[in-house]
Amino acid sequence: MINEEASSMTTLLVTGGSGFIGSNFILHMLSTRPDYRIVNLDKLTYATSPEFDQETAIFPHYSFVHGSIENQELVDFIFKKYDIRGVIHFAAESHVDNSIENPGVFVQTNIVGTFTLLNAALRYWMDGPGKVKESYESCRFHHISTDEVYGTLENEGKFTEESNYAPNSPYSASKASSDLIVRSFQRTYGLNVVITNCSNNYGPRQHKEKLIPTIILSALQHKPIPIYGTGRNVRDWLHVQDHVEAIQLVFHNGTVGETYNIGSDNEWTNLELAQEICTILDEQEPLQSKESGLSSYSELIQFVEDRPGHDWRYAIDNSKIHTELGWQAHIPFRVGLKQTIDWYRTKLFS
Ligand SMILES: NC(=O)c1ccc[n+]([C@@H]2O[C@H](COP(=O)([O-])OP(=O)(O)OC[C@H]3O[C@@H](n4cnc5c(N)ncnc54)[C@H](O)[C@@H]3O)[C@@H](O)[C@H]2O)c1
């Protein structure tokens, strides 16, 4: 039930809000924008952040709906019940390795699920192509996507919003497909959409299957730190808090139908990244070599068989979002890494 005070507020639907980026986004919005009510629709897959439920308990303008974005009846019901005036769509299957093992669920969630949400928004906000319902003019659908849709780079150059789509994994192909369906709803029906394509995120509440949590948790437990291939693949890392601030900005100020790339000029090879985390740990909690038989956490790094079709390098040209909307990343990498290590240490040992 919506209480009386909340019914006069603008209500946003956040999908996948119990996952890594969605949970950080919701906590940021609830803390900075008390004028919004937020409804989180999440299927609660293995990837959810278990502690998030308790963290939202203090916010009266937050509601949770357990269900799938593929369920058209449910999504239509949510739009109507809560009078949804904006969508920020995070829900996805998001791990490349899983998409190699089981691509079908990526097609269902990332493509069919996105289509289902667009359908609901179209029906609820519009009377037909180019005909927005009265009082629904400012309703917006913000699709959260990845730089992986652009494929892979050689050692030079960066992805811009004009780069060709050339996805290589079932994950990135499903995200690329969803981007194109979102785009088509704007071009065909005039739905108010924006798309953001972001580089690799790190920070609190990320599932342990992803690279940075794997490095931190393996090191803290003195287990081998697995690094694919030669460790020379390059990623452009952005703290999740910088990402959620960029999303908030684009949702409010981005131009209809536009795409904005988000990244922070922070390129590291996977090996350099693992070594940096090990160096921080060596400083923070030096190993007792007698007990562990190790003098540095970096001795735990082990190369493992490369991921099939492993993209070589991602790098984002963020000049559009910087020039047009004034966004830039603020969190220095070492500071963000230390904070992230502390978060995982607390989770592991509490
Ligand atoms: N993590 C990154 O580095 C990164 C970078 C760029 C873009 N993205 C994109 O950002 C979005 C969020 O990524 P993340 O890392 O937070 O993912 P995540 O895997 O941590 O969380 C995904 C969330 O979606 C939910 N979900 C999955 N299937 C669903 C369904 N059918 N219905 C409802 N909810 C469902 C899960 O339960 C989970 O809470 C994704 O769209 C991803 O493609 C992620």
The ligand as an SDF file (V2000), in Angstrom:
LIG
                    3D

 44 48  0  0  0  0  0  0  0  0999 V2000
   29.0690   -4.2990  -12.9620 N   0  0  0  0  0  0  0  0  0  0  0  0
   29.6360   -3.5870  -13.9240 C   0  0  0  0  0  0  0  0  0  0  0  0
   30.8460   -3.3990  -13.9440 O   0  0  0  0  0  0  0  0  0  0  0  0
   28.7700   -2.9800  -15.0190 C   0  0  0  0  0  0  0  0  0  0  0  0
   29.3620   -2.0670  -15.9030 C   0  0  0  0  0  0  0  0  0  0  0  0
   28.5770   -1.4590  -16.8740 C   0  0  0  0  0  0  0  0  0  0  0  0
   27.2220   -1.7580  -16.9450 C   0  0  0  0  0  0  0  0  0  0  0  0
   26.6710   -2.6590  -16.0950 N   0  0  0  0  0  0  0  0  0  0  0  0
   25.2260   -2.9190  -16.1970 C   0  0  0  0  0  0  0  0  0  0  0  0
   24.6350   -2.4210  -15.0180 O   0  0  0  0  0  0  0  0  0  0  0  0
   23.5040   -3.2070  -14.6690 C   0  0  0  0  0  0  0  0  0  0  0  0
   23.6430   -3.7000  -13.2470 C   0  0  0  0  0  0  0  0  0  0  0  0
   24.8440   -4.4720  -13.1480 O   0  0  0  0  0  0  0  0  0  0  0  0
   25.2820   -5.1070  -11.7580 P   0  0  0  0  0  0  0  0  0  0  0  0
   26.7390   -5.3070  -11.8090 O   0  0  0  0  0  0  0  0  0  0  0  0
   24.6810   -4.3520  -10.6350 O   0  0  0  0  0  0  0  0  0  0  0  0
   24.5670   -6.5390  -11.8770 O   0  0  0  0  0  0  0  0  0  0  0  0
   24.2680   -7.5890  -10.7410 P   0  0  0  0  0  0  0  0  0  0  0  0
   24.3980   -8.9200  -11.4020 O   0  0  0  0  0  0  0  0  0  0  0  0
   25.0530   -7.3150   -9.5150 O   0  0  0  0  0  0  0  0  0  0  0  0
   22.7400   -7.3390  -10.3590 O   0  0  0  0  0  0  0  0  0  0  0  0
   21.7010   -7.6140  -11.2540 C   0  0  0  0  0  0  0  0  0  0  0  0
   20.3820   -7.5700  -10.4860 C   0  0  0  0  0  0  0  0  0  0  0  0
   19.3380   -7.8570  -11.4240 O   0  0  0  0  0  0  0  0  0  0  0  0
   18.4370   -8.7860  -10.8200 C   0  0  0  0  0  0  0  0  0  0  0  0
   17.7740   -9.5680  -11.8620 N   0  0  0  0  0  0  0  0  0  0  0  0
   18.3250  -10.4880  -12.6930 C   0  0  0  0  0  0  0  0  0  0  0  0
   17.3750  -10.9920  -13.5080 N   0  0  0  0  0  0  0  0  0  0  0  0
   16.2110  -10.3450  -13.2060 C   0  0  0  0  0  0  0  0  0  0  0  0
   14.8790  -10.4280  -13.7000 C   0  0  0  0  0  0  0  0  0  0  0  0
   14.5510  -11.2550  -14.6940 N   0  0  0  0  0  0  0  0  0  0  0  0
   13.9460   -9.6200  -13.1520 N   0  0  0  0  0  0  0  0  0  0  0  0
   14.2650   -8.7750  -12.1510 C   0  0  0  0  0  0  0  0  0  0  0  0
   15.4990   -8.6700  -11.6330 N   0  0  0  0  0  0  0  0  0  0  0  0
   16.4610   -9.4550  -12.1520 C   0  0  0  0  0  0  0  0  0  0  0  0
   19.3250   -9.6500   -9.9260 C   0  0  0  0  0  0  0  0  0  0  0  0
   18.5690  -10.3200   -8.9310 O   0  0  0  0  0  0  0  0  0  0  0  0
   20.2920   -8.6160   -9.3700 C   0  0  0  0  0  0  0  0  0  0  0  0
   19.7740   -8.0260   -8.1900 O   0  0  0  0  0  0  0  0  0  0  0  0
   23.4370   -4.3330  -15.6890 C   0  0  0  0  0  0  0  0  0  0  0  0
   22.4690   -4.0030  -16.6520 O   0  0  0  0  0  0  0  0  0  0  0  0
   24.8320   -4.3760  -16.2940 C   0  0  0  0  0  0  0  0  0  0  0  0
   24.7910   -4.8250  -17.6200 O   0  0  0  0  0  0  0  0  0  0  0  0
   27.4180   -3.2770  -15.1180 C   0  0  0  0  0  0  0  0  0  0  0  0
  1  2  1  0
  2  3  2  0
  2  4  1  0
  4  5  1  0
  4 44  2  0
  5  6  2  0
  6  7  1  0
  7  8  2  0
  8  9  1  0
  8 44  1  0
  9 10  1  0
  9 42  1  0
 10 11  1  0
 11 12  1  0
 11 40  1  0
 12 13  1  0
 13 14  1  0
 14 15  2  0
 14 16  1  0
 14 17  1  0
 17 18  1  0
 18 19  2  0
 18 20  1  0
 18 21  1  0
 21 22  1  0
 22 23  1  0
 23 24  1  0
 23 38  1  0
 24 25  1  0
 25 26  1  0
 25 36  1  0
 26 27  1  0
 26 35  1  0
 27 28  2  0
 28 29  1  0
 29 30  1  0
 29 35  2  0
 30 31  1  0
 30 32  2  0
 32 33  1  0
 33 34  2  0
 34 35  1  0
 36 37  1  0
 36 38  1  0
 38 39  1  0
 40 41  1  0
 40 42  1  0
 42 43  1  0
M  CHG  2   8   1  16  -1
M  END
$$$$
